[in-house]
Amino acid sequence: YDFVPSFCGKTELEEIRPLVKGWLFSSPEPMEDDIKMMVDYLQGLVITKQIHVVAIIFKCLFRNIKKLTDSSTTWKQTYAGLIDKVQTAMKTCYGHKLYIENTFDSSRDNFILNF
C-alpha cells in the first residue's frame, strides 16, 4: 500500500502509544477533531491489514481509560464509539468483526482476535 496510516503525523506504534496516553490524560473530555483523527488512523490500519496494531491500540486505550477516575464516563463512551467505527470498517473489509474487550467493570482484561 502507498497509504500509511498516521496519528498526529506519527506512523510507528512506539511513537503512537505515548500520544494515546497523553491524549487520555490531557483532558477530561476528548475533542471531536481528536476523535476523528483516531478513527481515521484506526480505520486506516484496518484497510492496510494491520489488525494487530488496531488490537494493541485498543488494549492501550482500554488499560489507560480504566486508570481514569473523574472523566472515565466520557472516555468510555468515546472508546465505545471508536469500537463501532472500527467494526464498521472490519465488516466492510473482511466481512466480520474484531473481538475487542469493552467491559470496564470486569477484572478480566483479555483481548482475543477472531479471524
C-alpha positions as CSV (number, residue, x, y, z in Angstrom):
1,Y,0.0,0.0,0.0
2,D,1.1,3.5,-0.7
3,F,-1.1,4.8,2.0
4,V,0.4,4.7,5.5
5,P,-2.0,5.4,8.4
6,S,-0.8,8.1,10.8
7,F,-1.9,9.7,14.1
8,C,-0.6,13.2,14.8
9,G,1.9,12.7,12.0
10,K,3.3,9.6,13.6
11,T,3.2,6.1,12.0
12,E,5.2,3.9,14.3
13,L,3.5,2.2,17.2
14,E,6.3,3.1,19.6
15,E,5.6,6.8,18.8
16,I,1.8,6.5,18.9
17,R,1.4,4.7,22.3
18,P,2.7,7.8,24.3
19,L,0.5,10.0,22.2
20,V,-2.6,7.9,23.1
21,K,-1.7,8.0,26.8
22,G,-1.1,11.7,26.6
23,W,-4.4,12.2,24.9
24,L,-6.3,10.4,27.6
25,F,-4.7,12.2,30.5
26,S,-4.6,15.7,28.9
27,S,-8.3,16.4,29.1
28,P,-11.4,15.3,30.9
29,E,-13.2,15.1,27.5
30,P,-11.8,14.4,24.1
31,M,-12.2,16.9,21.3
32,E,-14.2,15.9,18.3
33,D,-11.2,16.6,16.0
34,D,-9.0,14.3,18.1
35,I,-11.6,11.5,18.0
36,K,-11.9,11.9,14.2
37,M,-8.1,11.7,13.9
38,M,-8.1,8.5,15.9
39,V,-11.0,7.0,13.9
40,D,-9.2,7.8,10.7
41,Y,-6.0,6.2,12.0
42,L,-7.7,3.0,13.2
43,Q,-9.7,2.6,10.0
44,G,-6.6,3.2,8.0
45,L,-4.9,0.3,9.9
46,V,-7.9,-1.9,9.1
47,I,-7.7,-1.1,5.4
48,T,-4.0,-1.7,5.3
49,K,-4.4,-5.1,7.1
50,Q,-2.6,-4.0,10.3
51,I,-5.2,-5.6,12.5
52,H,-2.6,-6.5,15.2
53,V,-1.8,-2.8,15.6
54,V,-5.5,-2.0,16.0
55,A,-5.7,-4.6,18.8
56,I,-2.7,-3.0,20.5
57,I,-4.1,0.5,20.3
58,F,-7.4,-0.6,21.7
59,K,-5.6,-2.5,24.5
60,C,-3.6,0.6,25.3
61,L,-6.8,2.8,25.3
62,F,-8.7,0.2,27.4
63,R,-6.0,-0.1,30.0
64,N,-5.5,3.6,30.4
65,I,-9.2,4.5,30.4
66,K,-9.5,2.1,33.3
67,K,-7.0,4.2,35.2
68,L,-9.0,7.4,34.8
69,T,-11.4,8.4,37.5
70,D,-13.1,11.8,37.0
71,S,-13.5,11.7,33.3
72,S,-13.9,7.9,32.8
73,T,-17.6,8.0,31.6
74,T,-16.9,10.3,28.7
75,W,-13.8,8.4,27.7
76,K,-15.7,5.1,28.0
77,Q,-18.3,6.5,25.6
78,T,-15.6,7.6,23.2
79,Y,-14.0,4.2,23.4
80,A,-17.3,2.5,22.5
81,G,-17.7,5.0,19.6
82,L,-14.2,4.1,18.3
83,I,-15.1,0.4,18.5
84,D,-18.3,1.0,16.4
85,K,-16.3,2.8,13.7
86,V,-13.6,0.1,13.6
87,Q,-16.2,-2.7,13.5
88,T,-17.9,-1.0,10.5
89,A,-14.5,-0.9,8.7
90,M,-13.8,-4.5,9.7
91,K,-17.2,-5.7,8.4
92,T,-16.7,-3.8,5.1
93,C,-13.2,-5.0,4.5
94,Y,-13.3,-8.6,5.9
95,G,-17.0,-9.4,6.4
96,H,-16.6,-10.0,10.2
97,K,-15.9,-8.1,13.4
98,L,-12.8,-7.9,15.6
99,Y,-13.3,-9.0,19.2
100,I,-12.4,-6.1,21.4
101,E,-12.8,-6.0,25.2
102,N,-15.4,-3.4,26.3
103,T,-16.2,-4.4,29.8
104,F,-14.7,-1.8,32.2
105,D,-16.3,-3.2,35.4
106,S,-14.7,-6.6,34.9
107,S,-11.5,-7.7,36.5
108,R,-10.7,-9.6,33.3
109,D,-8.6,-7.7,30.8
110,N,-8.2,-10.1,27.9
111,F,-8.2,-9.3,24.2
112,I,-8.9,-12.0,21.7
113,L,-8.6,-11.7,17.9
114,N,-11.1,-13.7,16.0
115,F,-10.2,-14.2,12.3
